[in-house]
Amino acid sequence: MDRSRPRRIQIETPQEAVEPQNRPRPSENNVTEDQEPFMGVKVRRKASLHRDYRGDYLDVPSQSSLMKILEKHGDRQVLFADKVLKFTGSGKMKRRIVLITDFAIYIVDPETGALKRRMALAAIDKLCLSELSDNFFAIIIPSEYDCLMASTRKTEIVTLLTEATKTTLGYELEVAFSNRFEYNASSELLKEVLFEEVEGAVKTKIVRK
């Protein structure tokens, strides 16, 4: 067996990470199409163009364990909260809670309530997405290591992160689109994500570099 060859992992998007087909149109108070950092670049699902943005899908104020995590770090304003799929360094998918405030992103284990990671918005270099209609996005943090996730609410997450960075830090967060991009799955593990559309479906591969 040739150990020098890169290991390829092909991922079929799980059902829970596929966007529902019937979503209400956004209200006048919600983010509109032309405010999102996708138009003219990324292929969008029809359903994702007409959806309400609620922000907190977990009712964080009613969950004492989540509130304790935020209060410990001095954060109170929750911009977004939902469950996502996060990819580990070994390529496994783990269900996680993502909390976004105006200062940081929190990754929490929904089973134990333990904080797995806190990423300051100021540490984020850019966000990476494909140009196809999938649910994957990578948060690139050069000073630490990166984070690859999948969410049916990816559009909302990326939009909120770019807006929060501009409001809190005063600069535009880069959103890079490419059907292949690299990310550091850990401090010593570099991987490449490749996207390909085959017969109307998006196939995703993760390659260990």
QUIBEL-V299450 format. One record per pair of residues at least 6 apart in sequence whose C-alpha atoms are under 6 Angstrom apart, sorted by the first residue. I is the first residue (numbers start at 1). J is the second residue. If there is no record, write none. Layout:
[[I;J] [I;J]]
This chain:
[[6;208] [7;207] [7;208] [8;206] [8;207] [9;205] [9;206] [10;204] [10;205] [11;204] [11;205] [17;151] [17;152] [18;152] [19;152] [21;47] [23;51] [24;51] [25;50] [25;51] [26;50] [26;51] [26;52] [36;159] [42;131] [42;132] [43;131] [43;132] [43;133] [44;133] [45;133] [55;79] [55;80] [56;80] [56;81] [57;81] [57;82] [58;81] [58;82] [77;101] [78;101] [79;100] [79;101] [80;99] [80;100] [81;98] [81;99] [82;97] [82;98] [83;96] [83;97] [84;95] [84;96] [84;151] [85;93] [85;94] [85;95] [85;149] [85;150] [86;93] [86;94] [86;149] [87;93] [87;148] [87;149] [89;185] [96;108] [96;109] [96;110] [97;107] [97;108] [97;110] [98;106] [98;107] [99;105] [99;106] [102;164] [103;121] [104;119] [104;120] [104;121] [105;118] [105;119] [106;117] [106;118] [107;116] [107;117] [108;114] [108;115] [108;116] [123;141] [124;140] [124;141] [125;140] [125;141] [126;140] [126;173] [126;174] [126;175] [127;138] [127;139] [127;140] [127;175] [128;137] [128;138] [128;176] [129;137] [129;177] [130;177] [130;178] [130;179] [131;177] [131;178] [131;179] [135;150] [135;151] [135;152] [136;149] [136;150] [137;148] [137;149] [138;147] [138;148] [139;146] [139;147] [140;146] [145;184] [145;186] [145;187] [146;183] [146;184] [146;185] [162;173] [166;172] [179;194] [179;195] [180;193] [180;194] [181;192] [181;193] [182;191] [182;192] [183;190] [183;191] [184;190] [190;209] [191;207] [191;208] [191;209] [192;206] [192;207] [193;205] [193;206] [194;204] [194;205] [195;203] [195;204] [196;202] [196;203]]
